[in-house]
Amino acid sequence: MACVPSLQPFFTPADLTFEPKLVGKWSADNSNDSWEFRRNGDKSYMLIYTDKNGQAGHFDAHLFKLGDLMLLDLYPDDDTVENLEAPDFYRVHIMPIHTLARIDSIGPTLVMSFMHPKWLDEHLATNPDSIPHTRVKDRIVLTGTTRQLQDLVTKHGATENFFTRPMDLLPH
């Protein structure tokens, strides 16, 4: 799955919203992966993503609005990172990051797509100063502030291919 990592969140607390219809377990027709959203406080969720092999990852998920866009910020749950079966010295070298998804619809189908790294790579090739970033191996990592991230999404979020092809998830 293609995602763009960011060191900072894409939302501020004032941007947050809560949609009860998101709570539940979702999966695509042609996939054994599942996305289970649980309420986790007033305006946040816990996402348990389980892949086809039954391996699960827990995320703090925050639904928010930015202009006309409904967006979801995902960040690995601290406990998941801490409980990795690896030596402490190895775990301190793992840095959790934020990723961004656009939510087009919640119920009866959850329609979701992620910020596309290919679009960002092409954009940065001609506009290298448009957003603070660095490259780690062949991967772009956004290093800008939340405000700078939001400016990028507000300016380009409706641009074709800014987000990946949407996936349709059905209630499980």
C-alpha positions in Angstrom: 0.0 0.0 0.0 1.4 3.4 -1.0 1.6 6.0 1.7 3.5 9.3 2.4 5.0 9.4 5.8 5.1 12.6 7.9 6.9 13.4 11.1 4.1 15.7 12.2 0.3 15.2 12.3 -1.9 16.5 9.5 -4.5 17.8 12.0 -4.9 20.2 14.9 -7.3 19.5 17.8 -9.7 22.1 16.4 -10.0 20.2 13.1 -11.1 16.9 14.7 -14.6 15.4 14.2 -16.2 12.1 15.2 -18.4 10.0 12.9 -20.1 7.1 14.7 -20.6 5.3 11.4 -16.9 4.7 11.1 -16.9 2.5 14.1 -16.9 -1.2 13.1 -15.0 -3.7 11.1 -14.5 -3.1 7.3 -12.9 -5.2 4.5 -12.7 -5.3 0.7 -14.6 -8.0 -1.2 -11.4 -9.3 -2.7 -9.2 -9.1 0.4 -8.6 -10.8 3.7 -7.3 -7.6 5.2 -9.6 -5.9 7.8 -9.8 -2.4 9.2 -11.5 -2.3 12.6 -12.3 1.2 14.0 -13.1 1.5 17.7 -14.0 4.7 19.6 -11.1 5.9 21.6 -12.1 9.0 23.5 -14.2 12.0 22.4 -12.9 12.6 18.9 -10.5 9.7 18.2 -10.4 6.1 17.2 -8.2 3.1 17.5 -7.7 1.3 14.2 -6.7 -2.3 14.3 -5.5 -3.2 10.8 -5.1 -7.0 10.2 -3.5 -8.3 7.1 -4.3 -11.5 5.2 -1.8 -13.4 7.4 -3.5 -12.4 10.6 -0.8 -9.9 11.7 -2.3 -6.9 13.4 -1.2 -3.3 13.9 -2.8 -0.8 16.1 -3.1 2.9 15.2 -4.3 6.1 16.7 -6.7 7.4 14.1 -8.1 10.9 13.9 -10.8 12.0 11.6 -10.8 15.6 10.6 -12.1 18.1 8.1 -10.0 20.4 6.0 -12.2 22.5 3.8 -14.4 20.1 1.9 -12.2 17.2 2.5 -12.8 14.5 5.1 -9.4 13.1 6.1 -7.9 10.5 8.4 -4.5 10.8 10.1 -3.0 7.4 11.2 -0.2 7.0 13.7 1.1 3.7 15.1 -0.1 3.1 18.7 2.7 3.6 21.2 2.0 0.2 22.8 2.4 -1.6 19.4 5.8 -0.2 18.8 6.9 -0.8 22.4 5.7 -4.4 22.3 7.6 -5.4 19.1 9.4 -8.6 19.6 12.8 -7.1 19.1 15.7 -6.0 21.4 15.3 -2.6 23.1 18.2 -1.2 21.2 16.5 -2.1 17.9 13.1 -0.7 19.0 14.6 2.8 19.8 15.6 3.0 16.1 12.0 2.6 14.9 10.3 6.0 14.5 6.5 6.1 14.2 5.1 8.4 11.5 1.8 9.9 10.4 0.1 9.0 7.2 -2.9 10.6 5.5 -6.1 9.1 4.0 -9.0 10.8 2.3 -12.4 9.5 3.3 -14.9 9.8 0.4 -17.8 8.0 2.1 -18.7 6.3 5.3 -21.5 3.8 5.0 -22.8 1.7 3.6 -19.3 1.5 2.0 -16.2 3.0 3.5 -14.3 4.6 0.6 -10.8 5.5 1.4 -7.6 6.5 -0.4 -4.1 7.5 0.7 -1.8 10.4 -0.2 0.1 9.2 -3.3 3.9 9.1 -3.1 4.2 9.2 -6.9 2.2 12.4 -7.1 4.4 14.0 -4.4 7.6 12.8 -6.0 6.6 14.4 -9.3 5.4 17.6 -7.6 8.7 17.9 -5.7 10.7 17.4 -8.8 9.4 20.7 -10.2 8.5 22.4 -6.8 11.3 21.3 -4.4 10.6 24.1 -1.9 6.8 23.6 -1.7 6.9 21.5 1.5 9.8 20.7 3.8 10.9 17.1 3.3 13.8 14.7 3.2 14.5 11.5 1.5 15.3 8.3 3.3 16.6 5.8 0.7 14.0 6.1 -2.1 11.2 7.4 0.2 10.0 10.9 0.7 9.4 11.9 4.4 7.5 15.1 5.0 9.2 17.2 7.8 7.0 20.3 7.7 4.8 21.7 10.4 1.1 20.7 10.7 0.3 24.1 9.1 2.6 23.5 6.1 1.1 20.0 5.7 -2.4 21.4 5.7 -1.5 24.1 3.2 -0.2 21.4 0.8 -3.4 19.3 1.2 -5.7 22.4 0.9 -3.9 23.5 -2.2 -3.5 20.1 -4.0 -6.0 17.7 -2.3 -8.4 18.0 -5.2 -5.7 17.5 -7.8 -5.9 14.3 -9.8 -3.7 11.5 -8.4 -2.9 13.4 -5.2 -4.6 10.5 -3.5 -4.3 6.8 -4.6 -7.2 5.0 -6.3 -9.9 4.6 -3.7 -10.6 1.3 -2.0 -14.1 0.3 -1.2 -14.5 -1.4 2.2 -17.7 -3.1 3.3 -19.0 -3.7 6.8 -17.8 -7.0 8.1 
